[in-house]
Amino acid sequence: MSDMFAVPHGAVVVTESPAGGYAQIVHTETHDFLADEPLSAGGEDLGPDPYRLLLAALGTCTSMTLRMYATRKQWKLDRIEVRLRHDRVHAKDCADCPDKDVVVDRITRDILLEGDLDDEQRRRLLEIADRCPVHRTLTGTIRVASALVSE
């Protein structure tokens, strides 16, 4: 937990790291960790970059949601692995995109399920993956309200 200040419940506070450069300290109620840009972008690679953190949020939420569902159903799901990638594609490559002159962010999520599961259980777990809260946030309408504050 941060020694500098108390982080409100459910909040995240990001401060610049004394290490300098682009390094940031991410503070939650109970955890502090570093984020940074990779060396190739001028950072020191002291922690994951913002897009890796975004992918981590989706991957962890997906896995946790699948585990909760399988446990509730008492299914024999032994192991879950979620592999994620982020890239940008031109909209002309996107059949569902109305505007073909833009770049679209694409997250590819591959889910490995190990255990004694039949085809119907696997299909259902894939449906459930799309219902994890972070997936719903990312695919819903997002509005970010920004304001300058003084202390």
C-alpha positions in Angstrom: 0.0 0.0 0.0 1.2 3.5 -0.7 2.9 5.3 2.2 2.4 8.7 0.6 -1.5 8.7 0.7 -4.5 6.6 1.0 -6.1 5.4 -2.2 -9.9 5.5 -2.1 -11.7 2.2 -2.4 -12.0 1.1 -6.0 -9.7 3.8 -7.3 -6.3 3.8 -8.9 -3.8 6.7 -8.6 -0.9 7.0 -10.9 2.2 9.1 -10.1 5.5 9.6 -11.8 8.2 7.5 -10.5 11.3 9.1 -8.9 13.2 6.9 -11.4 12.4 9.5 -13.9 11.7 9.1 -17.6 8.3 7.6 -18.4 8.2 5.3 -15.4 5.0 5.5 -13.4 3.9 4.1 -10.1 0.4 2.6 -10.1 -1.2 2.8 -6.6 -4.2 0.8 -5.6 -5.6 0.3 -2.1 -3.3 -2.6 -1.4 -0.7 -2.7 -4.2 1.9 -0.5 -5.8 3.6 -1.5 -9.0 5.5 0.1 -11.9 4.5 0.8 -15.4 6.9 2.1 -18.1 7.5 2.3 -21.8 9.8 -0.2 -23.4 13.3 0.7 -24.3 12.3 1.1 -28.0 9.9 3.9 -27.0 12.4 5.8 -24.8 11.4 4.2 -21.5 13.5 2.0 -19.2 11.2 -1.0 -19.4 10.7 -1.0 -15.6 7.2 -2.5 -15.9 4.5 -3.3 -18.4 3.5 -0.5 -20.8 -0.1 0.8 -20.8 -1.3 -1.5 -23.6 0.1 -4.6 -21.8 -1.7 -3.4 -18.7 -4.9 -3.2 -20.7 -4.4 -6.7 -22.1 -3.6 -8.0 -18.6 -6.9 -6.5 -17.3 -8.9 -8.3 -20.0 -6.9 -11.5 -19.7 -7.2 -11.7 -15.9 -10.9 -10.9 -16.0 -11.6 -13.5 -18.6 -9.8 -16.2 -16.7 -11.4 -15.3 -13.4 -14.9 -15.2 -15.0 -14.3 -18.6 -16.6 -13.1 -20.1 -13.3 -16.1 -18.7 -11.4 -18.5 -20.1 -14.0 -16.9 -23.5 -14.2 -16.7 -23.8 -10.4 -20.3 -22.9 -10.1 -21.3 -25.5 -12.7 -18.8 -28.1 -11.1 -17.2 -28.6 -14.5 -13.8 -30.4 -14.7 -11.8 -27.3 -15.9 -8.2 -28.0 -14.8 -6.4 -25.0 -16.4 -7.1 -21.8 -18.2 -4.6 -19.8 -20.3 -5.5 -16.6 -22.0 -3.2 -15.2 -24.7 -3.8 -11.7 -25.9 -2.3 -9.4 -28.5 -3.1 -5.8 -29.5 -2.6 -4.3 -32.9 -4.1 -1.7 -35.2 -5.5 -2.5 -38.6 -6.8 -0.3 -41.3 -10.6 -0.3 -41.4 -10.6 -1.5 -45.0 -9.5 -4.8 -43.5 -12.5 -4.8 -41.3 -15.7 -6.0 -42.9 -17.9 -4.6 -40.1 -16.5 -1.1 -40.1 -18.6 1.7 -41.6 -15.7 4.1 -42.1 -13.0 2.5 -44.2 -10.5 5.4 -43.8 -9.6 4.9 -40.1 -7.4 2.6 -38.1 -9.2 0.2 -35.7 -7.7 -1.2 -32.5 -8.0 -5.0 -32.5 -7.4 -7.3 -29.5 -7.0 -11.0 -30.3 -7.8 -13.2 -27.4 -7.0 -16.9 -27.6 -8.3 -19.1 -24.8 -6.8 -22.5 -23.9 -9.1 -24.7 -21.7 -7.7 -27.9 -20.3 -9.9 -30.4 -18.6 -12.6 -33.0 -19.1 -15.0 -30.8 -21.0 -17.3 -31.7 -23.8 -17.9 -29.5 -26.9 -21.0 -27.9 -25.5 -19.2 -26.9 -22.3 -16.3 -25.4 -24.3 -18.8 -23.5 -26.5 -20.5 -22.2 -23.4 -17.3 -21.1 -21.8 -16.4 -19.2 -24.9 -19.7 -17.3 -24.6 -19.0 -16.6 -21.0 -15.6 -15.2 -21.8 -17.4 -12.4 -23.7 -19.4 -11.6 -20.6 -16.5 -10.8 -18.3 -16.9 -7.3 -17.0 -13.7 -5.9 -18.6 -14.8 -7.3 -22.0 -18.2 -5.6 -21.6 -16.5 -2.4 -20.7 -14.1 -2.5 -23.7 -16.9 -3.3 -26.2 -19.5 -0.9 -24.7 -19.6 2.8 -24.9 -16.8 4.4 -22.9 -16.7 8.0 -21.9 -13.7 9.3 -20.0 -14.4 12.4 -18.0 -11.2 14.4 -17.3 -10.7 17.4 -15.0 -7.8 19.3 -13.7 -7.7 19.4 -9.9 -5.6 21.1 -7.2 -4.8 18.7 -4.4 
